[in-house]
Amino acid sequence: MRIFRKKELIIERKSLKSKDAFLQPLAVGIVSAIFVSLLLIMGLLDIMRSEANLVGFLEDQALSTISVLQRLTEDNLKSIISAPEKKPSQTKTVSRAESEYSKRWVIEAITDLGRKVDEQWRKEKVNNNVLARLAAENNLWYLAVLNPRGNAVYQSSTLKTDMLGPRELKSAGRPLSTLELLDKIRAKAGIGFIALRRTDGSGTVVINLDKDGLIYWSLKVAVERGLQKFGEGHGIVYMQIINDQEKLLSSVGEPVHILKSDDFKYDNILAGKTKIASRKIEVGEKKILDIAAPLFLDKTVVGVVRMGLDRGSMDKIIAESKKNIYVFMVFVVIIAMFSMWLLYYDQNRHMAGVIEMERRLEKAERLSALGQLAAGVAHEIRNPLNAISMATQRLKKDFIPSDSDKAQDFQNLSGVVRDEIKRLDLIIEEFLSFSKTRRLELRDFSVTEILQKIVSLIQTEAQERGIIIEKRWRYVPAIIPVDINKIQQALFNLIKNAMESIPAQGKITITVDKEGKNYIIVSISDTGCGMTADEIERIFSPDYTTKEKGVGLGVPLASEIIRGHGGEIRVISRKGEGTTIEVILPKEQKRTNNH
């Protein structure tokens, strides 16, 4: 107890001196930290200002691009919806030929959609759900595919005929076909349609547009034509235009799947409250400034333009500014740290020596106490061992049972007792000479036989404690050059330690197997309490133990013996889940005594 109290005093004294030694460097560190923090804040503010200016420049570039697109779209839309005047006018108007040509753009765009539907129909990929989705996406009043008799095979929705009278739904007593109904609806409600009939007459694709649909497609085609005239480049990665119902009108550039409508508040943009909004995104290795701005036609917001501008050059400028600021700050920090180090080194050089001497003294006192304890144990135990040894010899000679079977068991047990007495004597010698050079007397012997002997010794104790010992000899007889007594001592210590780690009932599994071509492995697994990572690192230290009794030299002794055989120990453990100790031993060694 005196040793551990002394250790606590040394640690306490060490912590007090370390605290005193750090007073001045801490003050320097605080001043340096404040100075560096001020520089960092100033640098970050400067970077933020530069970044805001560069973002503003890109936003102005985007607005300029959008204004060009707006002008092109307005021209295209006027060309689509304008009609020639009956009387000459002084103002410039769109000619009839140009207007008819522009209207053809819309018809061609709708016709292309019809061809795509027909292609999917031929591949049998069309059903009511598919047509309903296409109609919703493209603002169509009705979309259907008809059989040769003109009746709908698949349709986007049930055809609305409420604007027709009961008599108009039939002709000559028969119900009208879908195509005939569409013609009557066109004449009465003004809902036009485009029908694409297959050349072989096997079917027809019908697309109906109401007024809203016609406006949508006119705007869609006008925007697409504007984008075609505008072209790509100008640092634009992508551009998407959606209408006020958040439906896509057109897009150009690389498709960006991560764009979502909730990235920006479209309501504010469509209401004209937000002139422009932007955010930084990364798509793969590309760094992009994502911009959203309203699309005006005749001073009315009709949609939102999403534009992605390459911000590589902007990031390079910002990165260069950051680099300059960070280099300057690192230089200041180095000077501050160097000043702290000089103060620390000057004030604590002598203190470090004193602390090291105290640590060594504490360790020397512990080892000295262990040595004294070892001498006392050797003196007290050797005499009883000698008496037990002589009594065993007397029993073996004079008290042999007359029954031959019992006589054989008696001889075996007395031999085990005699061998264990010798091993105890050797352990005492090992304990006394733990830190001294030791020599090994190697000879070929079976590792499984050694383990079997150890299991026989501890079997009774294990049964009393409810511990099951399972043997798995996967490599028999596992004959390798070993010092029999010492390897038995090492393995016994490890198995005994596994038993002591099991608080109640449990299991120990001992496995012998090959480890490559030149080694064997002895694995000792238990279902005990396990160890933390810190405990695993310290179990091989002679001055560490978790036991309330004993000096905790079993595992360190085992480790030293196994290393003397040219082997190694691996420990795998987790707190509360048990421990596995793997002993790896070489199959061949030089037949000389190892130091």
N, C-alpha and C positions, 0 to 999 in steps of 0.2 A: 504493500500500500504506500510505503514511503516513496518508492520509485515513481509511481503515477502522480502523486501529489507534486513531486518535484518537477515532473514534466509539465503539469498545468501551470506552475509558477513560471517556468521558462517561457512557455508560449504567451502567457499574459505579459511578461516583461518585454518580449519581442514585439508584440503588437503596440505597446505603449511607445517604445522607442521608434518604431516605424512611423507612427502617427506624428511624433514630434519632428522627425526628419522630413516629412512631407509638407510641413506648414509653409515654408518659403516657396518651394516649387508650385504649390497649389495657388498661392497668391499670384505668381507670375502667369500661371495657366489661366486664371480667371481674367486677368487683364488682357492676355493674348486672345482669349476666346471672345471677349467683348469687341476688341479691335477687328478680329477676323469676321465677326458677325456683322459689324457695321459695313465692312467692305463687301461682304456677301450680299447684304440687303441692297446696297447701292448698285452692285453689279446686276442683281436680279431685276431691279427696277429699270435699269438701262436696257437689259435684254427684253423685258416686257414692252417697253416703249418701241424698240426697234421692230419687234414682232408685230405689234399693233399697226405700225406704219406700213410694214410689208403686206399684212393682211388687207389693210385698207386699199393699197395699190392694186392687189389682185381682185378685190371686190369691184373697184372702179373699172378694171379691165372687163370683168364679167358683165357689168351693167352696160358697158359700151357694146359688147358682143350681143347682148339681149336686145338692145335698141335696134341693131341692124337686123336681127331676126324678126323683130316686131314689124319693121318696115316691109321686109320681104313677104311676111305672112299677110299683112294688110293688102298689099298689091295682089297677091294670089287670090285672096278671098274676094276682093272686089271683082277680079276677073271671072271668078266662078259664079257669083250671085248676080252680077249686073246684067241688064238687058238693054238692047239699043233703044234709043229714044225715037219717037215717031217724028218729031220735028227737030230741025237742026238747032244746035245750041252753041253758044260761044264757049262753054266750058268743055274741057277735054273729057271724053267718055270712052268706055271700052267698046271696040267694034263687035259686030255680031259674030264674025268669024272667030275672033279671039275668045269671046264669051263661050261660044259653042265648044271650042277646043278645050277651054278650061273645064267646062262641065264634064267633058269626056274623061278628065282625070279622075273625077269622083266615080264615074261609072266603071272605069278600069279598075280602080281600087276595090270596089265592091265585087266586081267580077272575079278578081284574083282570090278574094275570100271564098266565093262560090266554088271556084276550081279546087281550092284546098279542101273544102267540105266534100266535094265529089271524090277527090282522091282518097280521103279517109273512108268514105262510104264504100268505095271499091275494095278497100282493105278490111272491110267489116269492123271498123273501129268507131262507128257512129251509132249513137242511141239517143234517147230523149234527153238524158242528163248532159251528154256532150253538147248537143245543140243548145240546150238551155244556158250552159256556161258560155258558149260562143256568143249567143245573142246578148247576154248580160255584159260581156266584155266589150262588145262592139256596138252597143246601143241600137240593137235591131228590134223592130216591133214584132217580127215573126220570122222564124227560120225553119224550113222544113225540107225534107227530101221526099219526092213523090214517085209513085209507081207509074207505069205507062198509061193507066186509066186516069191519072191526075189526082189520085187520093194520097193522103199523107201516110208514109211508112214510119217516119220518125219526125217529131216536131218539137220545137223549143217550148211550146206551151199549147194549151187548147185554143184553137182559133176562136177569136171573139167575133160573134155574129149578131150582137145585140142591136147593132145599128140597122139590121135588115129585118123586114117584116116576115111573118110566117110563110106567106105565099112566095116570097123571094128565095126561100131556102130550097124550093123544089122546082122541077121543070118536067112537065108532062107526067106528073105523079111520081117522079123518082127524085130522091135527094140529090142535090148538086154535089159535084166533086169538089175537092179542096181548091183546085185551080180555078174552077168556075166561081166559087165563093169569093176567092181573092180578087177576081176581076170585078165582081159586083161591089165588093168593099172599096176597091180603088175608085170606081165610078161614083159611089155615094159618099164615101168619107174622105176621099182624096189621099188615101194611104197607098202610095205607089209600090210597085214591086219589080224585081228583076228576076227572070227565070232563065236558067241555064239548062238546056236540054241536051242530053247525050246524043251523039251522032247516030248511035244504033237505036235510039228511041227507048232504051231500057229504063230510063228514069230522068227526073228533073230536080234541080236544086232551086228553091224559091227563097228569095230574100226580100222582106218587106221593111220599108222605112217610113216612120211617121215624120212629123215636122221636126221634133227634137233629134231624131236620128239623122235627118238630112243635114241639120245644122252641125251635128257632131262630125259627120263624115266630111262636110265641106271644110270645117276647121281643121280636121285631121289631115286632109290632103293639102290644104294651104300650108300648114306647118311643115309637112314632109317635103313639099316642093321648096319651101324656104330653106330648110336644112340642106337640101341637095345643092342649091345655089351657093349657100354659105360655105359648104365644104368643111373639112376637118383641119386640124393643125391649131396654131395660135396657142399652144400649150394646153389645149382642151383634151382631157382624157375621155370624158363622156358628156352627153347632154340628153336630158329627158324632159319632155313637155307633157304635162297632164292637164286635163280640163278642170272646171270647177266642181265636177263630180268625182275627181281623183281617178279618172280613167286615163290610161296612157294614150296620148295622141301620136307621139313619134319619139324616136331615140336615135342617137348616133354615137359612135365610139365603142369602146369595150363595154360589154354588159357587166353591170355591177349588181350582183345578187344580194348584197347586204343593204341596199337602199330600201328604206321603209317609210311609209307615210307619216309615222309618228316621230321621225327624226327631227322634224321642224313642226311648228304650229301652223299648219296650212290655213286654219281659219283666219288668223291674223294677216297672213299674206294675201289670201283671196279677198279679205275685206279692205285691203290697201293700207292697213295699219303698220305693217312691216315692209320697209323698202327693200331690204336685203338681209339675209341671215347666212351664217357660215359656221362650219365646224371642221376640225381636222380628223381625217380618217386614214387608215392604211389598208390597202388591198394588195395582199402578197408583199412584194418588196417595194411597191409604189406608195409614195406619200402624197396624199391628195387633199386639197382644200375643197370640201363639199359646200356648194353655194345654192341657196334657194332664193328666188326673186319672182315677183308677179309678172305675168305676161299681159300687157295692155293691148287692146285693139279698139281704136276709136275712143280712147280715154276710159275704157271699161276693162276691168280685170276679168279675163276669160280663162285663166289657168295659171299654173306655176311652172317655172323653168328650174330644173335641177341640173347644175353644171359642176363638173369636177375638173379643177385646174391643177396641173402638176406644180407642187410646191418644192420641187427638188432644189432649185436655185435659191428660193427663200430660206430653206432649211440650211443650206450651205453657209449663207451669210450669218444666220443666227448661230450656227455651230462654230463659226470662226470667232464670233464675239464671245461666246461662252468659253471657248478655248483660251482666249487671251485673258479673260477674267479669272478663270480657274488656275492658269499658270501663275498669275500674279499672287493669287491667294495661297497656292501651294508654296510659293517662295516665302511668303510671310509666315506661314505655318511652320516651315522648316526652320526658319530663324528662331521662332518662338520655342519650338521643341528643342532645338540645340541649346538655347539658353537654359531651359528647364533641366536638360540633361547635365549641363555643366554644374549647376547648383546641386542637383541631386548627387552627382558623382563625388563632388568635393565634400559634401556634408555627411554622406552615408558610406564612404569607402571604409572608414574605420569601424563603423557600426556593423557593416556586413560581416567583417572578420569576427567581431565579438559574437554575433548571432550564430555564425557557423561553428565557432568553438563551443558554444553552449549546446548546439544540436549534437555535435560529436560527443560531448561529455555525457549528455543524457543517454545516447545510444550505448556508449561504453559502460555506463553504470548498469544499464539493463543487461547487457551481455555478461558483465561481471557477476550480476546477481544470478543469471542463469547458470554460469559456471560454478558458482558456489552451491547452488541448488543441485547441480549435476553431481558434484563431488559428494554431497551428503546422501543423495539418492543411491549412488554407487556403493557407498560404504554400508548403508543400511540394508540394501537389497541383496548384495552379493553373498553375505553369510547365510541368510535363509535359503537362497538358491542352492548353495553348496549342500545344505542339509537336505533339501528336497531332492537334489540329484542323488545323494548317497542313499536316501530312503527308497528312491525309485529303483536304484540298482539292487538293493536288498530285496524289494518286493519281486523284482524280476527273477531273482535267483531262488528265493526261498518260499515264495507263496504262489507258485504256478498252479492253477486249478487242475484237477485230475481229468475233467472232461476235455477231450481233445479240441472240440469246437470252441469252448470257452477259453481254453489255453491259447488258441491262436488269436482270439480277440484280445486276450490279456496282453499277449506279446505286442500286438499292433498298438494298443492304447499306451502301454508303457513306453514303446518306442517313440510315439508321438510326444508324450510328456517329456522324455529325455531330450528329443530334438528341440522342443520349444524352450526348455531350460537353457540349452546352448544358445538358442536365438535371442533369448532375453539377455543373456550375458553379452552377446555381440551388440545388441541394441544399446546397452549401457556404454559400451566402448564407443559406439557411433555417436551417442549423445555427447560424450565427453570430448570427442574429437571432431565435432560438427564443422568447425571452421578450418580444420587441418587438412592437409593433402591425404587422400585415401587411394588405395590401390585395389583393383578388382582381380579376382582369380576366376578367369573365364573357362567354362567348359560347356560342351553341348548338352542341353537338357530340354525337356518338354515343358513348354509354358503351360499347357493345359493340365499337366500333372501338378505343377506348382499351384495353379488356381484351384484344382480339385482338393488339394490338401488344405488350402485356406478356407474353402467352403466347408470342409469337414470340421474345421476348428470353430467356425462361427455359426454353424447350422443350428445348434441348440439355442444359442442366444437369440438368433433370428426368429426361431419358432416361438420362443417365449414372448417376443415383442410383436408377433403377428406380421413379420416381414417375410415375404416369399422371395427366394433366391432362384432365379431362372438362369440356366446355363445354355449357351448356344455355341457349341464348338464347330464352327464352319471350316476350320483349318486344323486338322489333327494329324500328328501330335504336336505340330508347331515347335520343332526342335531348333533352337538357336543358341549361339554362345552367350552364356550369362554367368554372373556370379550368383549362384543359387540362393544363398542366404540373403544377399542384399536385395535381389529382385523380388524375393518372397517378402522381405520386409517392406519394400516400396508398395507392392500390390496389396499387401495386407493393410497398410496404412490407408490407401485409397478406398478400399472396400469398407474398412471400419469407419472411415469418415462419411461414406455414403449411408451406412446404417445410422450413424448419429444424426444425420440431417433429416431423418424420417421421424417425426414426432410421435406417430401412433402406427397404425397398420400401413403397410406399403409394399413396394416391390423393388428388388434390385435385379437388373439384367446384366449378366456378364457375357460378352461376346468375344470370340477369337476369330479373326479372319485375316486374309491377305490384304496388304496395302501396296499395290503394284507388284513388281517382280522381286524387289530387294528388301521388303519390309513386311512385318506382321503388325496387326493393330489389335490391341486389347481395349474393348469399350466397356466402361462401367457406368450404367445408367440407373438413376434412382428417381423415386417419385416424392422426393423430400421438398424442403421449403424453397430450394433454389437460391440464387445469389443475384445481387445487382452488379452492374458493370464495374462499379468501384470495388466491390468485394472481389470480383474475379481478378482484377489487376493486383490485388494485395495478398492473395492467399499464399503465394509462394515466398512472401517475405518472412524471415524468421521471427521478427518482432511483431507479427500480427496474428491475432487469434480471435475467433468469435465464441470460444468455449469459456464457460465459467470456471472449469477445472482444466488443469494441464497447462503446458507451455506453448502448445500450438506448433510443434515442430514436425508433426507427422507428414503433412503435405510438402513442406520445404525439403525434408529428408528424402521423400519419394522423388521429388523433382530432381534433386542433386544426383541420386542414384541412377535415375533413368538417363539424365544427361551424360553421366559417366559411361553408360553403355552405348553412347552415340545416338540415343533416341530423343524424343521430345514428347511433351504433354500438351494436349489441346483441351480447353475447357469450354463447354457450351452450356449455358444456364440462363434461366429467366426466373425472376422472383415469383414464387408461388407455383411454379410449374415443374420443378425438378432440375437435376443437373446430369450432364453426361461428360465423363472424363475419358479422353481417348489417349492411350499410351502407344506410341509408335516405336518399334524396336527393329534394328537391322538384323537381317538373316545371317550376315557374315561380318566378322571383325578380325582385325589383326590379333594374333594370339600373343599379345604382350599385355603386361599389366598397365592399365590406364591410370593416369594421374587425374 
